[in-house]
Amino acid sequence: MSKFLYGIDFGTTNSALSIYDEDKCEILDTIIIPSLIYFPYDLDVTGSSPYVVGETAITAYLQDGMRGRFIKSIKQILSKSSFIETRINNKRYNASDLVALILKELKHRADQITCVDNRKAVIGRPVFFDDDDTQKDTLAQTRLTKAAQLAGFQEVRFQYEPIGAAFAYEKSLKKKERVLVGDLGGGTTDFTYLILDPNKVGSKDRKNDLLATGGIYIGGDSFDSSFMWEKGTPYFGKNTQYEATPGKVLTVPKSLYANICTWDKMNFFSGLRIQKDIENYYYYSNNDPKFKNLMTLIDNNLGYSVFQSIEQTKIELTTKQESSFRYSNMDIEIDEQISLEAYELIIEKDINRIDAYLSNFLDVNKIKIEELDSLFLTGGTSMVAAVQNLFKRKFPQVKVNSGDNFTSVAQGLAYSGYLFEE
């Protein structure tokens, strides 16, 4: 019977699993699913299943009238000590429980291909789950380990995601290179500086080849949040004024809008007190129609569908000079032209933080640009024009390479079987 190793890239936006046949020493297949879970309001939508994972989660969410509980970017809660658990359809789920649902789905699909109950996996992790915070990093690692166990994996090793990407790139090389790898995903941007050598593919000892690692808690979700703040929130009444006391005109608190710029803060609106405050703001604003949009957004759980539109705008601007930010649902109407120049101004602070971190990374690790043979960029966020321009500007004489932005890490993790020999 063949032996298999699964390389799992559990991502903020998408998750991938590569099946490595240890007898044939080759990748058998790679599976990709969106990192999404939907808990239906109406179980008739899914039959008897209490949840739906992956691409079908979106379909079920829409068929159910967007009334159930839709969860995305689950990876970002791993390091949050403030997140203990959530109750969904009278059942409690902690962070490991939710992540396990994604890992279990990937394992199930892979096991159907291999026809074995494979329990051996190398799972990717960012260099830092939440910037350089050891306590949060330890919490995230512990939760991810528990999730892997819940999903049915008994033999597990962890590998930094950019190292996984590097090993995938190494397979394409003809000679030894000093490479800076940038893995830009939905939640984090990670860097690894290492020596890659095609003659060392599959080697048991790569410690001396890994020269430096680092990362920052900024990714595509950060760009989307910045866009929502600048371009989305005005349509939901960010500048709404109200008059609770005659003659005293105030603007509704900006904190309301900070909480619609990331999905994981949406539960801020579930409390009775904040719901009452929102009703009062609406009443004392003389029923401002844009503030009504905020109420519609919250009451009908429309956050994900709005961010889908933002994501589409971002994707179009990777190849075009202009795109439209469009959204039409339940009387919420958005149709605004967005130029690439305007978009880059919106995400400029995030790009500058990546730039500053990278400069410090090079400096601290004494990496000389002239000694680099190549750059290897992977992850969906690496395709954003401002990100591409950052690397071209910073490394003008260095060749920039890229692989499959959605499978490179998983495949490289699958090539990391040497970790089980240590």
N, C-alpha and C positions, 0 to 999 in steps of 0.2 A: 504494500500500500504506500502511495506517495505521501511525503511529509510536506506540510505547507506552513508558511509563515505569512501572517497578514501585516502589512504596513498600513497604519491608520493615521490619516491626517484629519483630526477632528477640528474643523474650522468654525469661525464665527458665522460665515455666510454659507459655505458649502463644506461637506465632509466627503473624504475619499478613502477608499480601501483598495490597496493593490495586493493581489494574491501572488506570492512567490513560491514556486515549486522548488523545494530544496534538493530534490533528486536531479532535476533537469537544470537547476541553477538559472531559472528564467522567470520573468513575470508572465503569469498565465492570463490575468485579466485585471482591469481596474474599474471600480464602481464609484460613481459620484452621486450624491444626493444633497439637496438643500438641507441645511441644519435647522429644520422647522418641525414643530410639533403642534398639532391641533387637537384640542379636547372639545368634542362637539357639545353644543347646547342640546341638540336633538340626536340621540343615539341612533335613530333610524337612518341617519345619513351614512353611517359606517357599518350598520348592522349591529353586531354585538361588541365590537371593539371599542374600548373606552378612549382611544386616542388614535391619531393618524400621524405618520412620520414621513418626511421627505416631500417630494413633488406633489403627492396626492393630498398633503395637508392643505395646500392652497385651494385645490378644487373643493375639498370638503368644507373649508372655511367659507367659501363663496356660496356653495349650495345651501349651507346652513344659515344664510342670511347674515353672516359675520357676527353671530350672536354668542358663539362659544369662546373658549380661551385659546388664543393664538400666541405661540411663544417662538421668538426668533432670537438670534445672538446669544444663545444659552451659554456659550463659552465665557462670556463676560461676567457671569455671576459666580464663576468658580472661585475667584479671589475675594469676593465681597463677604466679609464677616457679618455684615448687616442682614444678608439674606440667609435666614435660617430654614424656612420652608414656606410653601404656599399650599393653600387648600383648593383643590379643583374637583368639582363634582363629588363633594363629601369625602375626598381622599387627600391625604397629606403627601406632598412631594418635596424632598430636599434637593439640593443642587446635584448630588450624585445620582439620585433617582431620575432626574430629568435628562442628564447627560447620558445615562445608561440606555435610555430609550433610543437615542440616536445610534449608539454603538451596537446595541442589540439588533437594530434594523440592518446595519451594515454587515454584521456577522451572519445574520440569517440569509441575506442575499449571497454572500460569499460561500457559505456552507452549501447552498443549493448548487453552486458551480463545482465545488470540490467534492461534494457528496460525502463529506466528513464533518464531524463536530470538532472543528479546529479550535484549539484553546491557546494558541501561541501567537503573540502579537508584539510588534514594536509600535508604540504610540507616540506621535509627535507632541511636542509641547513648545510654547514660545520660550525664548530666553528668559523673559520676565513676564509673568502673567499680569502684573500691575506695576509697571515701572520697577525701580530698584528697591523693592520692599520685601525683605526676607520673610517676614511673618505672613504676609498675604500670599507670597509665592509658595510657602510650605502648605498653607491651607488649600490652595488650588491643586497642588500636586497630590495631596491626601485625598481630596474629593475626586479627582480624576482616576486615581488608583482604585478607589471604591467603586466608581462607575464601571470601570473595566471588569472588575470582579462580578458585579451585578449583571453585566452583559454576558458573562459566561467564559471570560478569559482567565486562565489559571497561571500561565507563563507569560509575564508581561515585562517588557523593558521600555524605557523612555529615551527618546532622542530629541535633541533640539531640532526644530523644524527647518531652519536654514541649513543645518548639516545634512538633513535628509535631501533637501533640494540640491546641495552640492554633490552628493553621491550620485544623484540622477544625472547631473551635468557631466560628472567624471566619466561616465560611460561613453560620452561622445568625443572625448579628448584623444589626441594623437601623441601628446607629450606632456611632461610635467608642467604645471602652472601654479603660480601664486594667485589665488582668486578671492575676491571679496564678494560674498553672496548676500543679496538683499531679498528678504522674504516679506513682502508687503501684503498683508491680508486685511480682513475686515476689522479686526480688533487691535492688532499689533504690527509693528515694523521691527524686524529682527535682522541682525547682521552677524555674519561669521567670516573670519579671515582664516584661510587654511591653504595647505598645499594639496593639490589634487594630482594624482598620477594614475594613468590608465593601467599601469602595471601593478597597481595596488588594489584594484577593484576586488572586493571580497576578502581583503586582508583582515586578519584577526586583531591586529594592533594598529590603530590609527591615532593614538593619543598624541604622538609627537607631531602629527600633521595638523592638528587643530590649534591654531595660534591665538585666536581671540574670538570671543562671542559677546554680544550685547543686544539690547533692544529697548524700545520705547512703546508706551501704551497709546499709540496713535495708529489708525488705519482707515479703511474706507468708511466705517461707521462714523468716525470723527468728521470726515468730510460731509457725510449726509446730515449729521447733527448741525454742523455749521450752516449748511444750506437751508435746513429747516428753520433755523433761527433767523437768518437774514431774509429769506424769500417766502417761507411757508407761514410763519407765525403772524405776519400782518393780515393774512386772510382769515385768521382765527381771532382777530381782535386784540392784538398785542398792544395797540395804542388806544384801546377803548377807555373813554372817560365816563365817570359816574358821579352822581350827586346825592349821596346819602343824607347829607345835611344841607339845607337850603343855603345857597351861595358858596358852598365849599366843594369845588370840583377837583376830583382826584383821578389818577390813572390806575387801572387795575394792576395788581402786583406782577412784576416781570417774572417772579418765581413760578407762576402758573405756566408760563410758556417754556421755561427751562425744562419743565416736566413733560412736555410733549415732543422734546427734541431727541429723546432716546426711549426705546420701548420699555426698558426695565424700570423707568420712573413713572409709568402710567398708573401703577397701583397707588400712587399719591392721591389720586382722585376718588379712591374707593371709600374713604371715610365719610361719615355722615356730616361732620362739621364742614369739610371742604366743599361737599356737595351743596350744603346750605349757603355757604359763602358765594359760590358760583351763581346760584339762583338769585341771591341778593344783588350781585354785580349786574346781572342781566336786567333785573327789575329797575335798579337805579340808573341804568344807562339808557333808559327808555327803550328797552328791547333792541339794543344795537344788533343789526343783522350779522355782522362779522363775529361778535361775541357769541351769537347763537350758533355759528359754525363750530365754535369750541365745544359747546354743549353737545352738538350733534356728533362731533368727533369722539368725545368721551363716551356718551351714552350708547353709541353704536359700534364701539371698538374698531374704528376706522384707521387707527394709526398705521397698521402695516400696509394698507392699500395706498395711503398717502406716500409712505416711504418707497413703495414700488415705483411710483411716478418719479420721485427724486432719483432713485437708482437708474431709471431709464434715461433721465436727463444726463446724468453723469456718464453713462455708457456712450450715449450719442456724442458727447463732447470729447471722447477719446479720439474720434476721427473727423469731427466736424467743427467748424468755427462758430456755429450757432445751433441751439436746440430750443424746444418748447417745454416749459414746465406746465403740464396739463393735468387737471384732476376734475372730475365731474361726478358727484354722487350725493344724493340726499340734500339737494339745494346748495351744496358746497361747489362753487365754480371757480376754478383757477385756470388761467390761460395766459402765460407770460413768456415772452421771448427772452432767452438767456444766452448771452454771447460767451464765448470761451474766455475772453478777457474778464468779464464780470464774474464768471465762475471762479477763475483763478484768484481774484481779489477776495472772494468769499472764503476760500480755503487757504489763503496766504499764511495765516497764523499757524495752521497745522503743518504746512510745508516748511515754514521757517523753524519750527520745533524739530522736525525730522532732520533738517539741514544742520541745526546747532548740535543735535545729539551725534550725528555722524561725524562732524568736525571733532568733537570731543573724543569720540571713539577712536578715530585715527590718531589723535594726539596722545591719548593715554596709553595706547598700545604701540606707539612709535611705528605706525604704519606709514611708509613713504609711498606717495602716489606713483612715483616713477618706478617703484619696484613691483607694482601690480602688473600681472600679465593680462588679466581680464576681469570683468564684472559679470556676475550672473544674477539676473533679476527674475523673481517669480512671484506669484500671487496676483489676484485680480486687480488690486490697487496699483500694481506696478505699471498698468497700462494707462493710468491717468496722465494726461499730457504734462501737467506741472511736475509730476514725479519724474517722468522721463527727462524733462528739461533740467531738473535739479542734478541728476547724475551726469548728464552730458556737460553741464556747466562745471561741475566739480571735478570731473575726470575727463577732460577734453581729449586726451591722447590715449585713453584706455578703451579697448573694445568692449562693447556692451552686448552680452548674449542673453537669451531667454529661452526657456523651454515651454512646455505646456503649463500655463499658469494655474491650472486646476488639478493636475495629476503629478507634477514633478516631485512634490514633497512626499506624497504617499509612496511613489515608486522608490525614491531614495530611502525611505524608512524600511521598505521591504528588502532593500539591499543591506540593511544594518544587522543582519543575523549574527555578526561577530560579537554583538553585545551579550549574547547568551553564553559565550565562551569565557567571559571574564569572571 
